[in-house]
Amino acid sequence: MIKPLLKGLGLTLRTFFTRPVTLQYPEEKMVMYPRFRGLHELTRDGEGKINCVACELCAAVCPANCIRVEPAEGPTHQRFPKVYEIDLLRCIFCGFCQEACPYGAIILRENYETANYTRKDLLYDRDKLFHAYQK
């Protein structure tokens, strides 16, 4: 009976003086690996125009069917997404949308903090996807 108690105390003392493996979240943030796929971001070019041409390849390749794109055409017959929505509750963060986009308009970044209180807050529209990483 004493031997298991001493064995447990020995293990406790041994781990007490080692470096902790946990982080004090949310004060400490975990550094994600370079290939981590987190929250989506729609990108813009150097002039501030949206890179997406509403080809809908991202929506077609999405296995979770969580991307909705409605194309529109500008005065110079240039296409742009009138509606671009991603339902983060359905998204499986596979990255197929990023791979399918020929213009690099959608990128999955390192942000993993997507928790929210309502379902509506997790439906990201075009403006929310632009400003997801701007503080």
DSSP file with accessible surface (Angstrom, degrees, kcal/mol):
  #  RESIDUE AA STRUCTURE BP1 BP2  ACC     N-H-->O    O-->H-N    N-H-->O    O-->H-N    TCO  KAPPA ALPHA  PHI   PSI    X-CA   Y-CA   Z-CA
    1    1 A M     >        0   0  202      0, 0.0     4,-1.0     0, 0.0     0, 0.0   0.000 360.0 360.0 360.0 -34.2    0.0    0.0    0.0
    2    2 A I  H  >  +     0   0  110      2,-0.2     4,-2.7     1,-0.2     5,-0.3   0.868 360.0  62.7 -75.8 -35.7    2.9    2.3    0.7
    3    3 A K  H  > S+     0   0  172      1,-0.2     4,-2.3     2,-0.2     5,-0.2   0.922 104.4  44.8 -61.5 -46.5    4.8    1.4   -2.5
    4    4 A P  H  > S+     0   0   86      0, 0.0     4,-2.4     0, 0.0    -1,-0.2   0.891 113.0  53.2 -64.4 -33.9    2.0    2.7   -4.9
    5    5 A L  H  X S+     0   0  104     -4,-1.0     4,-2.5     2,-0.2    -2,-0.2   0.938 111.2  44.8 -64.8 -44.5    1.7    5.9   -2.8
    6    6 A L  H  X S+     0   0  107     -4,-2.7     4,-2.5     2,-0.2    -1,-0.2   0.882 111.4  54.1 -66.5 -35.8    5.4    6.5   -3.0
    7    7 A K  H  X S+     0   0  165     -4,-2.3     4,-2.0    -5,-0.3    -2,-0.2   0.927 110.4  46.3 -64.5 -41.4    5.4    5.7   -6.7
    8    8 A G  H  X S+     0   0   34     -4,-2.4     4,-2.4     2,-0.2    -2,-0.2   0.911 112.6  49.4 -67.1 -41.6    2.6    8.3   -7.2
    9    9 A L  H  X S+     0   0   92     -4,-2.5     4,-2.7     2,-0.2     5,-0.2   0.884 109.3  53.2 -65.7 -36.7    4.4   11.0   -5.2
   10   10 A G  H  X S+     0   0   31     -4,-2.5     4,-2.4     2,-0.2    -2,-0.2   0.916 109.5  47.8 -63.2 -42.5    7.6   10.3   -7.1
   11   11 A L  H  X S+     0   0   92     -4,-2.0     4,-2.3     2,-0.2     5,-0.2   0.920 111.7  50.7 -65.2 -40.7    5.8   10.9  -10.4
   12   12 A T  H  X S+     0   0   81     -4,-2.4     4,-1.6     1,-0.2    -2,-0.2   0.929 112.2  46.1 -63.4 -45.4    4.2   14.1   -9.0
   13   13 A L  H  X S+     0   0  105     -4,-2.7     4,-1.0     1,-0.2    -1,-0.2   0.891 111.3  53.1 -64.8 -37.4    7.6   15.4   -7.9
   14   14 A R  H  < S+     0   0  164     -4,-2.4     3,-0.4     1,-0.2    -2,-0.2   0.926 114.5  39.9 -65.3 -43.8    9.2   14.5  -11.2
   15   15 A T  H >< S+     0   0   82     -4,-2.3     3,-0.9     1,-0.2    -1,-0.2   0.722 103.5  71.2 -79.3 -18.7    6.6   16.4  -13.2
   16   16 A F  H 3< S+     0   0  147     -4,-1.6    -1,-0.2     1,-0.2    -2,-0.2   0.861 103.0  41.5 -65.2 -32.8    6.4   19.3  -10.8
   17   17 A F  T 3< S+     0   0  164     -4,-1.0    -1,-0.2    -3,-0.4     2,-0.2   0.315  99.2  91.7-100.5   8.3    9.9   20.5  -11.8
   18   18 A T  S <  S-     0   0   85     -3,-0.9    -3,-0.0    -4,-0.1    -4,-0.0  -0.572  90.6 -84.0 -97.1 167.7    9.5   20.0  -15.6
   19   19 A R        -     0   0  219     -2,-0.2    -1,-0.1     1,-0.1    -2,-0.1  -0.481  51.4-110.5 -69.3 134.8    8.3   22.5  -18.1
   20   20 A P        -     0   0   95      0, 0.0    -1,-0.1     0, 0.0    -4,-0.0  -0.369  17.7-155.1 -68.8 148.0    4.5   22.6  -18.4
   21   21 A V        +     0   0  143      2,-0.1     2,-0.2    -2,-0.0    -2,-0.0   0.513  69.5  80.4 -99.5  -6.6    2.9   21.3  -21.6
   22   22 A T  S    S-     0   0   99      2,-0.0     2,-0.3     3,-0.0     0, 0.0  -0.642  71.1-134.2-100.2 159.2   -0.3   23.3  -21.3
   23   23 A L        -     0   0   82     -2,-0.2     2,-1.7     5,-0.1     7,-0.1  -0.819  20.5-119.7-108.3 151.0   -0.9   26.9  -22.3
   24   24 A Q    >>  -     0   0  118     -2,-0.3     4,-2.2     2,-0.1     3,-0.9  -0.577  51.4-138.4 -87.6  73.1   -2.7   29.5  -20.2
   25   25 A Y  T 34 S+     0   0  125     -2,-1.7     4,-0.1     1,-0.3    -3,-0.0  -0.524  75.9  21.4 -71.9 138.1   -5.3   30.2  -22.8
   26   26 A P  T 34 S+     0   0   71      0, 0.0    -1,-0.3     0, 0.0    -2,-0.1  -0.970 126.1  51.1 -94.8   3.5   -6.5   32.9  -23.7
   27   27 A E  T <4 S+     0   0  152     -3,-0.9     2,-0.5     1,-0.1    -2,-0.2   0.904 115.9  44.6 -66.5 -40.6   -3.5   34.8  -22.4
   28   28 A E  S  < S-     0   0   92     -4,-2.2     2,-0.4     0, 0.0    -1,-0.1  -0.909  80.2-153.0-104.9 129.2   -1.1   32.6  -24.3
   29   29 A K        -     0   0  105     -2,-0.5     2,-0.3    -4,-0.1    -5,-0.1  -0.819  19.8-116.1-101.3 142.9   -2.0   31.7  -27.9
   30   30 A M        -     0   0   98     -2,-0.4     2,-0.6    -7,-0.1    -1,-0.0  -0.573  24.9-126.9 -75.6 133.3   -0.8   28.5  -29.5
   31   31 A V        -     0   0  132     -2,-0.3     2,-0.1     1,-0.0    -1,-0.1  -0.749  30.4-140.6 -81.9 120.5    1.5   29.0  -32.4
   32   32 A M        -     0   0   40     -2,-0.6    78,-0.1     1,-0.1    79,-0.0  -0.454  17.0-102.6 -84.9 157.1    0.0   27.1  -35.3
   33   33 A Y    >   -     0   0  174     -2,-0.1     3,-1.9     1,-0.1    -1,-0.1  -0.353  34.9-110.1 -72.2 153.8    2.0   25.1  -37.9
   34   34 A P  T 3  S+     0   0  132      0, 0.0    -1,-0.1     0, 0.0    -2,-0.1   0.808 117.3  49.5 -59.4 -28.6    2.5   26.7  -41.3
   35   35 A R  T 3  S+     0   0  219      2,-0.1     2,-0.1    75,-0.0    -2,-0.0   0.359  81.2 127.5 -94.3   8.5    0.2   24.3  -43.0
   36   36 A F    <   -     0   0   68     -3,-1.9     2,-0.7     1,-0.1    75,-0.1  -0.370  51.3-145.3 -65.6 140.3   -2.7   24.7  -40.5
   37   37 A R        +     0   0  106     56,-0.1    73,-0.2    73,-0.1    72,-0.1  -0.910  36.0 146.2-113.5 108.4   -6.0   25.6  -42.1
   38   38 A G        -     0   0    4     71,-2.5    74,-0.2    -2,-0.7    72,-0.2   0.046  50.4  -5.4-112.2-136.8   -8.1   27.9  -40.0
   39   39 A L  S    S-     0   0    3     72,-2.2    70,-2.7    69,-0.2    -1,-0.3  -0.254  73.0-113.5 -65.3 144.5  -10.5   30.7  -40.7
   40   40 A H  E     -A  108   0A   2     68,-0.2     2,-0.3    -3,-0.1    68,-0.2  -0.357  27.7-167.4 -76.8 156.0  -11.0   31.8  -44.4
   41   41 A E  E     -A  107   0A  26     66,-2.0    66,-2.3    -2,-0.1     2,-0.4  -0.988  16.1-140.1-143.4 133.7  -10.0   35.2  -45.8
   42   42 A L  E     -A  106   0A   4     87,-1.0    64,-0.2    -2,-0.3     2,-0.2  -0.794  29.3-141.8 -88.5 135.9  -11.0   36.8  -49.1
   43   43 A T        -     0   0   18     62,-2.6     8,-2.1    -2,-0.4     9,-0.4  -0.572  10.0-152.6-102.2 160.5   -8.0   38.6  -50.6
   44   44 A R  B     -B   50   0B 107      6,-0.2     6,-0.2    -2,-0.2     2,-0.0  -0.874  18.6-117.7-123.3 159.9   -7.7   41.8  -52.5
   45   45 A D    >   -     0   0   61      4,-2.8     3,-1.6    -2,-0.3    -1,-0.1  -0.156  46.9 -82.0 -85.0-172.2   -5.2   43.0  -55.1
   46   46 A G  T 3  S+     0   0   91      1,-0.3    -1,-0.1     2,-0.1    -2,-0.0   0.772 129.9  53.2 -64.9 -25.3   -2.8   46.0  -54.7
   47   47 A E  T 3  S-     0   0  151      2,-0.1    -1,-0.3     3,-0.0     3,-0.1   0.435 120.5-106.0 -88.3  -2.7   -5.6   48.4  -55.7
   48   48 A G  S <  S+     0   0   33     -3,-1.6     2,-0.2     1,-0.3    -2,-0.1   0.538  74.6 138.4  90.8   7.0   -8.0   47.1  -53.1
   49   49 A K        -     0   0  110      1,-0.1    -4,-2.8     2,-0.0    -1,-0.3  -0.600  61.9 -99.8 -85.7 150.7  -10.2   45.2  -55.6
   50   50 A I  B     -B   44   0B  36     -2,-0.2    -6,-0.2    -6,-0.2    -1,-0.1  -0.394  21.3-148.7 -69.1 137.1  -11.5   41.8  -54.8
   51   51 A N        +     0   0   42     -8,-2.1     2,-0.2    54,-0.2    54,-0.2   0.725  69.0 100.0 -78.0 -22.0   -9.5   39.0  -56.4
   52   52 A C        -     0   0   13     -9,-0.4    -2,-0.1    53,-0.2   -10,-0.0  -0.448  48.5-173.4 -71.1 133.6  -12.6   36.7  -56.6
   53   53 A V        -     0   0   35     -2,-0.2    -1,-0.1    27,-0.2    27,-0.1   0.184  46.0-114.1-109.4  14.0  -14.2   36.6  -60.1
   54   54 A A        +     0   0    0      1,-0.1    26,-0.1    25,-0.1    28,-0.1   0.872  63.3 150.0  57.1  43.7  -17.1   34.5  -58.9
   55   55 A C        -     0   0   55     24,-0.1    -1,-0.1     1,-0.0    14,-0.0   0.641  49.6-139.4 -77.2 -15.8  -16.2   31.5  -61.0
   56   56 A E     >  +     0   0   80      1,-0.1     4,-1.8     3,-0.1     5,-0.1   0.647  63.2 128.9  68.1  17.9  -17.8   29.3  -58.3
   57   57 A L  H  > S+     0   0   82      2,-0.2     4,-2.2     1,-0.2     5,-0.2   0.876  71.4  55.2 -67.0 -35.9  -15.1   26.7  -58.4
   58   58 A C  H  > S+     0   0   11      1,-0.2     4,-1.1     2,-0.2    -1,-0.2   0.909 109.8  45.6 -63.4 -40.4  -14.7   26.9  -54.6
   59   59 A A  H  4 S+     0   0   19      1,-0.2    -1,-0.2     2,-0.2     8,-0.2   0.862 112.8  51.1 -70.0 -35.2  -18.4   26.2  -54.2
   60   60 A A  H  < S+     0   0   84     -4,-1.8    -2,-0.2     1,-0.2    -1,-0.2   0.869 113.8  42.9 -70.7 -34.8  -18.3   23.3  -56.7
   61   61 A V  H  < S+     0   0   60     -4,-2.2    -1,-0.2    -5,-0.1    -2,-0.2   0.647  85.0 111.4 -88.2 -12.7  -15.4   21.6  -55.1
   62   62 A C    ><  -     0   0   20     -4,-1.1     3,-0.8    -5,-0.2     5,-0.1  -0.443  51.8-161.9 -66.8 117.2  -16.5   22.0  -51.4
   63   63 A P  T 3  S+     0   0   78      0, 0.0    -1,-0.2     0, 0.0    -4,-0.0   0.774  91.3  50.0 -72.2 -22.9  -17.4   18.6  -50.1
   64   64 A A  T 3  S-     0   0   18     -3,-0.0    -2,-0.1     0, 0.0    -3,-0.0   0.512 101.7-134.3 -90.7  -6.5  -19.5   20.1  -47.2
   65   65 A N    <   +     0   0  107     -3,-0.8    -6,-0.1    -6,-0.1    26,-0.1   0.909  61.3 135.1  54.9  48.4  -21.4   22.4  -49.6
   66   66 A C        +     0   0   11     24,-0.1    21,-2.2    -7,-0.0     2,-0.5   0.412  40.8  86.1-107.4   0.2  -20.9   25.3  -47.2
   67   67 A I  E     -C   86   0C   9     19,-0.2     2,-0.5    -8,-0.2    19,-0.2  -0.893  52.4-172.8-108.2 131.4  -19.9   28.0  -49.8
   68   68 A R  E     +C   85   0C 110     17,-2.6    17,-2.6    -2,-0.5     2,-0.4  -0.987   5.3 179.8-124.5 123.6  -22.6   30.1  -51.6
   69   69 A V  E     -C   84   0C  10     -2,-0.5    15,-0.2    15,-0.2    -2,-0.0  -0.989  11.6-171.8-125.9 129.1  -21.5   32.4  -54.4
   70   70 A E  E     -C   83   0C  76     13,-2.5    12,-2.5    -2,-0.4    13,-1.5  -0.965  22.5-144.3-117.0 113.1  -23.9   34.6  -56.5
   71   71 A P  E     -C   81   0C  52      0, 0.0     2,-0.3     0, 0.0   -17,-0.1  -0.384  18.9-178.9 -78.2 155.0  -22.0   36.2  -59.4
   72   72 A A  E     -C   80   0C  24      8,-2.3     8,-2.2    -2,-0.1     2,-0.4  -0.913  20.3-127.8-141.8 167.5  -22.7   39.7  -60.7
   73   73 A E  E     -C   79   0C 115     -2,-0.3     6,-0.2     6,-0.2     4,-0.0  -0.978  16.8-143.9-126.0 134.1  -21.2   41.7  -63.5
   74   74 A G    >   -     0   0   17      4,-2.7     3,-1.8    -2,-0.4     5,-0.0  -0.134  39.6 -87.5 -84.4-177.0  -19.8   45.3  -63.3
   75   75 A P  T 3  S+     0   0  134      0, 0.0    -1,-0.1     0, 0.0    -2,-0.0   0.777 129.3  51.1 -65.6 -25.1  -20.0   48.1  -65.8
   76   76 A T  T 3  S-     0   0  107      2,-0.1     3,-0.1     0, 0.0    -2,-0.0   0.148 122.1-106.1 -96.7  21.4  -16.8   46.8  -67.6
   77   77 A H  S <  S+     0   0  142     -3,-1.8     2,-0.5     1,-0.2    -4,-0.0   0.762  73.5 145.9  60.5  27.3  -18.2   43.3  -67.8
   78   78 A Q        -     0   0  106      1,-0.0    -4,-2.7     0, 0.0    -1,-0.2  -0.848  45.8-129.4 -94.6 130.4  -15.9   42.2  -65.0
   79   79 A R  E     +C   73   0C 102     -2,-0.5    -6,-0.2    -6,-0.2   -25,-0.1  -0.495  32.4 166.9 -81.2 147.1  -17.4   39.5  -62.8
   80   80 A F  E     -C   72   0C  70     -8,-2.2    -8,-2.3    -2,-0.2     2,-0.7  -0.972  43.6 -92.9-150.2 158.6  -17.4   39.8  -59.0
   81   81 A P  E     -C   71   0C   0      0, 0.0     3,-0.2     0, 0.0   -27,-0.1  -0.664  29.1-174.9 -80.0 115.2  -19.2   38.0  -56.2
   82   82 A K  E    S+     0   0C 137    -12,-2.5     2,-0.4    -2,-0.7    44,-0.1   0.897  83.9  20.1 -69.5 -42.5  -22.4   39.8  -55.3
   83   83 A V  E     +C   70   0C  31    -13,-1.5   -13,-2.5    -3,-0.1     2,-0.4  -0.998  67.7 171.6-128.2 129.4  -22.9   37.3  -52.5
   84   84 A Y  E     +C   69   0C   3     -2,-0.4     2,-0.4   -15,-0.2   -15,-0.2  -0.915  13.9 168.2-137.4 110.5  -20.1   35.2  -51.0
   85   85 A E  E     -C   68   0C  45    -17,-2.6   -17,-2.6    -2,-0.4     2,-0.4  -0.970  19.2-167.5-128.7 141.8  -21.0   33.3  -47.9
   86   86 A I  E     -CD  67 124C   0     38,-2.6    38,-2.5    -2,-0.4     2,-0.9  -0.996  15.3-147.0-126.6 124.6  -19.3   30.5  -45.9
   87   87 A D  E >>  - D   0 123C  40    -21,-2.2     4,-1.4    -2,-0.4     3,-1.1  -0.808  10.5-167.9 -90.0 103.1  -21.1   28.6  -43.3
   88   88 A L  T 34 S+     0   0   13     34,-2.4    -1,-0.2    -2,-0.9    35,-0.1   0.695  82.4  65.3 -69.2 -17.4  -18.4   27.8  -40.7
   89   89 A L  T 34 S+     0   0   78     33,-0.3    -1,-0.3     1,-0.2    34,-0.1   0.802 111.5  35.2 -72.2 -27.1  -20.7   25.3  -38.9
   90   90 A R  T <4 S+     0   0  130     -3,-1.1    -2,-0.2   -24,-0.1    -1,-0.2   0.669  94.4 105.9 -96.4 -21.9  -20.7   23.1  -42.0
   91   91 A C     <  -     0   0   19     -4,-1.4    -5,-0.0     1,-0.1   -29,-0.0  -0.351  47.8-167.7 -65.6 138.6  -17.1   23.8  -43.1
   92   92 A I        -     0   0  107     -2,-0.1    -1,-0.1     0, 0.0    -4,-0.1   0.278  37.2-125.0-106.9   7.1  -14.6   20.9  -42.5
   93   93 A F        +     0   0   55      1,-0.1   -56,-0.1   -55,-0.0    -2,-0.1   0.865  58.4 148.7  52.7  45.3  -11.6   23.2  -43.3
   94   94 A C        -     0   0   27      1,-0.0    -1,-0.1     4,-0.0    -3,-0.0   0.736  53.1-132.4 -79.6 -25.0  -10.3   20.8  -45.9
   95   95 A G     >  +     0   0    3      3,-0.0     4,-2.0   -58,-0.0     5,-0.2   0.544  67.8 126.9  86.4   5.2   -8.7   23.6  -48.0
   96   96 A F  H  > S+     0   0   90      1,-0.2     4,-2.4     2,-0.2     5,-0.2   0.865  71.4  56.7 -63.2 -34.3  -10.2   22.4  -51.3
   97   97 A C  H  > S+     0   0    8      1,-0.2     4,-1.4     2,-0.2    -1,-0.2   0.911 107.6  48.1 -63.4 -40.3  -11.6   25.9  -51.9
   98   98 A Q  H  4 S+     0   0   75      1,-0.2    -1,-0.2     2,-0.2    -2,-0.2   0.909 113.9  46.5 -66.5 -40.4   -8.2   27.4  -51.6
   99   99 A E  H  < S+     0   0  144     -4,-2.0    -2,-0.2     1,-0.2    -1,-0.2   0.849 112.5  50.1 -70.9 -33.3   -6.7   24.8  -53.9
  100  100 A A  H  < S+     0   0   30     -4,-2.4    -1,-0.2    -5,-0.2    -2,-0.2   0.747  84.2 100.3 -79.5 -22.8   -9.4   25.2  -56.5
  101  101 A C    ><  -     0   0   25     -4,-1.4     3,-0.7    -5,-0.2   -49,-0.0  -0.488  55.6-162.9 -71.3 118.4   -9.3   29.0  -56.8
  102  102 A P  T 3  S+     0   0   82      0, 0.0    -1,-0.2     0, 0.0    -4,-0.0   0.684  89.0  45.2 -74.6 -15.5   -7.3   30.0  -59.9
  103  103 A Y  T 3  S-     0   0  144    -52,-0.0    -2,-0.1     3,-0.0   -51,-0.0   0.363 106.8-118.6-107.9   2.6   -6.8   33.6  -58.6
  104  104 A G    <   +     0   0   38     -3,-0.7   -52,-0.1    -6,-0.2   -53,-0.1   0.856  64.2 145.4  64.2  34.6   -5.8   32.9  -55.0
  105  105 A A        +     0   0    2    -54,-0.2   -62,-2.6     1,-0.1     2,-0.5   0.739  57.5  50.1 -79.5 -22.8   -8.9   34.8  -53.8
  106  106 A I  E     +A   42   0A   3    -64,-0.2     2,-0.4    -9,-0.2   -64,-0.2  -0.964  64.5 178.2-123.5 132.5   -9.6   32.6  -50.8
  107  107 A I  E     -A   41   0A  47    -66,-2.3   -66,-2.0    -2,-0.5     2,-0.7  -0.988  25.7-137.2-131.5 139.0   -7.0   31.7  -48.2
  108  108 A L  E     -A   40   0A  11     -2,-0.4   -68,-0.2   -68,-0.2   -69,-0.2  -0.891  33.2-164.9 -96.1 116.4   -7.3   29.6  -45.1
  109  109 A R        -     0   0   87    -70,-2.7   -71,-2.5    -2,-0.7   -68,-0.0  -0.159  32.7 -94.6 -94.4-170.3   -5.3   31.4  -42.4
  110  110 A E  S    S+     0   0  105    -72,-0.2     2,-0.4   -73,-0.2   -73,-0.1   0.426  79.1 119.4 -90.7   1.9   -4.0   30.4  -39.0
  111  111 A N        +     0   0   32    -72,-0.3   -72,-2.2     1,-0.1    -2,-0.1  -0.523  27.8 168.5 -73.7 126.4   -6.9   31.8  -36.9
  112  112 A Y        +     0   0   75     -2,-0.4     2,-1.3   -74,-0.2    -1,-0.1   0.357  46.6 101.3-116.4   2.9   -8.6   29.0  -34.9
  113  113 A E        +     0   0   70      1,-0.2    -1,-0.1   -74,-0.0    -2,-0.1  -0.669  34.4 134.9 -92.8  87.1  -10.8   31.1  -32.6
  114  114 A T        +     0   0   39     -2,-1.3    -1,-0.2     2,-0.1   -26,-0.0   0.303  24.4 132.9-115.7   8.4  -14.1   30.9  -34.3
  115  115 A A        +     0   0   95     -3,-0.1     2,-0.3     2,-0.0    -2,-0.0  -0.311  26.8 163.6 -65.6 143.4  -16.4   30.2  -31.3
  116  116 A N        -     0   0   71      1,-0.1    -2,-0.1     6,-0.0     3,-0.0  -0.936  43.8-119.8-151.1 173.5  -19.5   32.3  -31.1
  117  117 A Y  S    S+     0   0  228     -2,-0.3     2,-0.3     1,-0.1    -1,-0.1   0.753  90.0  41.1 -94.0 -27.4  -22.8   32.4  -29.3
  118  118 A T  S    S-     0   0   69      1,-0.1     4,-0.5     0, 0.0     3,-0.3  -0.883  72.5-127.7-123.2 157.4  -25.3   32.2  -32.3
  119  119 A R  S >  S+     0   0  190     -2,-0.3     3,-1.2     1,-0.2   -30,-0.2   0.853 108.9  61.6 -66.9 -33.7  -25.4   30.2  -35.5
  120  120 A K  G >  S+     0   0  174      1,-0.3     3,-1.5     2,-0.2    -1,-0.2   0.843  96.3  59.3 -64.1 -33.3  -25.9   33.4  -37.4
  121  121 A D  G 3  S+     0   0   59     -3,-0.3    -1,-0.3     1,-0.3    -2,-0.2   0.686 100.4  57.1 -69.8 -17.6  -22.6   34.8  -36.3
  122  122 A L  G <  S+     0   0   20     -3,-1.2   -34,-2.4    -4,-0.5     2,-0.9   0.321  81.7  93.4 -97.0   8.4  -20.8   31.8  -37.9
  123  123 A L  E <   -D   87   0C  68     -3,-1.5     2,-0.5   -36,-0.2   -36,-0.2  -0.875  69.1-158.1 -97.5  99.9  -22.3   32.6  -41.3
  124  124 A Y  E     -D   86   0C  23    -38,-2.5   -38,-2.6    -2,-0.9     2,-0.1  -0.726   8.2-167.1 -87.8 122.2  -19.4   34.7  -42.8
  125  125 A D     >  -     0   0   67     -2,-0.5     4,-2.2   -40,-0.2     5,-0.2  -0.291  41.7 -82.8 -94.9-173.8  -20.4   36.9  -45.6
  126  126 A R  H  > S+     0   0   72      1,-0.2     4,-1.6     2,-0.2   -84,-0.2   0.912 127.1  45.9 -59.5 -47.8  -18.1   38.8  -48.0
  127  127 A D  H  > S+     0   0   86      1,-0.2     4,-2.0     2,-0.2    -1,-0.2   0.895 112.4  50.6 -65.7 -38.6  -17.4   41.8  -45.8
  128  128 A K  H  4 S+     0   0   71      1,-0.2     4,-0.3     2,-0.2    -1,-0.2   0.864 108.9  52.3 -67.9 -34.1  -16.8   39.6  -42.8
  129  129 A L  H  < S+     0   0    0     -4,-2.2   -87,-1.0   -45,-0.2     3,-0.3   0.803 109.5  50.4 -72.4 -28.1  -14.3   37.5  -44.8
  130  130 A F  H  < S+     0   0    6     -4,-1.6     3,-0.4    -5,-0.2    -2,-0.2   0.898 118.1  37.0 -70.9 -41.9  -12.5   40.6  -45.8
  131  131 A H  S >< S+     0   0   96     -4,-2.0     3,-0.6     1,-0.2    -1,-0.2   0.225  82.4 106.4-100.0  16.0  -12.1   42.0  -42.3
  132  132 A A  T 3  S+     0   0   22     -3,-0.3    -1,-0.2    -4,-0.3    -2,-0.1   0.832  92.4  31.8 -65.3 -29.2  -11.6   38.7  -40.4
  133  133 A Y  T 3  S+     0   0   55     -3,-0.4     2,-0.5    -4,-0.2    -1,-0.2   0.349  98.4  94.5-112.6   5.0   -7.9   39.5  -39.9
  134  134 A Q    <         0   0  116     -3,-0.6    -4,-0.0    -4,-0.0    -3,-0.0  -0.870 360.0 360.0 -97.9 129.4   -8.0   43.3  -39.7
  135  135 A K              0   0  234     -2,-0.5    -2,-0.0     0, 0.0    -3,-0.0  -0.782 360.0 360.0-110.0 360.0   -8.3   44.6  -36.2
